[in-house]
Amino acid sequence: MQITSYTDYALRVLIYLARSPEKQTTITEIAEFFNISRNHLVKVVHQLGSKGFVKTTRGKGGGLALQRPPELIRIGDVVRCMENHFNWVECFDPAQQECRLLPNCGLKQLFARAGIAYLDILDSATLADVLLGITTID
């Protein structure tokens, strides 16, 4: 199972914000800290905002912060909101149903079960849980 860099960046943004909940943070600050594209991060933060994970404030003194406490942000929810599909193998995509093993192959069902287990494990952890090993972000 693999997540996109888009989802990876979203999780990094949330972790960064959760480590400094008392202050507003800018996209530029986060981009520089992680050495990732600011333009790409703008898109990530926009989606995090539209999904209710972060709040953004425009203008002088503005920035972004978590919309709700880290204990209320499940990692599985973030991954579901940021990933555009969970096509673990080709046959999950209705547009690519050309495998000669369909419909009798058990691989699709196996990956479907594995995907459910994967998301169940992510659902069992909150942003607060993943912060336990991180002491500070400077």
N, C-alpha and C positions, 0 to 999 in steps of 0.2 A: 504494500500500500504506500502511496506516495502523494504528497500534497504539492501544489504548485508554489512557485516563489511568491506569487500574489498572496496566498494564504499564509505562508511563512512570514512575509512582511507584516501582515495584519496581526499575527500573534506577537511579533516583536514589538509593534507599536503598542499593543495592549499591555505587554509586560513592562515596557518603558514607562508608560503612563501610570501603571499601578505602583511602581517603585517610588514615584514622587507625586503622591496624590494631592499634596498641598499646593502645588504650583501648576500654572498653565505652561504648556510646552508647545513649541512650534514644530511644524513639519521639517523645517530646515535643520533644527537641532537634532531631531531624530535621524534624519537622512545622513547628517554628518557623523553622528555617533556610530551608526551601523555601516557607513560608507556605501549607501545605496542611492539610487537615482531619486532626487527630490520630485521630479515630474511623475515618476511611477508611484511614489508614496502619496502624492496628492490624490490619485485615483483610489488607492487603498483606503486612505482616511475618509474620503468622500463616502465610500460604501460602508465603512464602519459607522459613520455618522447616520447614514440613511437607515441602517439596520438597528440603531439604538444602542450601539456599544460605546460611542464617544460623542461628546458634545463639543461643538466648535464655536468660537467667538471671533468675529471679525474685528478688524480695526486695531488701533494702537492699544497695546496691552492685551490683545486677544491671543488666542491659541487654542489648544485642545486639551481635554481632560476626559477621564472616564465618565460615562453617563450614569453608571451604577457601581456599587462596590464590587471589588474583585470576587468576593464570595458568591455573587449572583451571576457571574459570567461563566457559563459552562464552555469548555474548550470544544466540545462537540457542536454546540450551537454556532460558534465562530466558524469552524471548518465547514459546516453545512451552508452557511451564508456566503462564504467566500469562494467556495469551489463551484464551478458551473456544471459539473456532472460527476458521477461516480461510475463511469464506464470502466470497470476494472479490466475487462477483456473486450475484444472486438464485438462479441455477440450481445453486449449490453446496449449497444448503439443501434436503434432500429434502422438507421440509414445504412448500416454496414452488416446486414444479415446475409452475408455471402459464404460463410464458412460451410464447408461440405459436411461437417459433423452434426450440424443442427438438423432436427430438433432433439436428437437422442444423446447428445454429449452431456455428461454430468459436470463438466468444468464450470459452466455458467452457474449452476446451483451451488457448487462449492464456493466460488468466489462471492456469490450473493450472501451466503452465510458468513463468510469471512468478513465481508464488508459490514454486515450488521454487528458482528462482534467488535470490529475495529471502532465503529462509531459508538457502540455501547461503552467501550473503555474510555473513549474521549469524553463521553457524557458524564462519566463518573468523576471527572476532575474539573475543578474550577480554576480560574485565573489565580486565585489565592493559593491553591495547591501548588502550582508551578513556580510560584514566587519563593517558596520555602528555601531553596538553595541559593537564591540570589540575594546578596547582602546589600549592595548599593550599585547605583548606576551614576557615574560621574561624567 
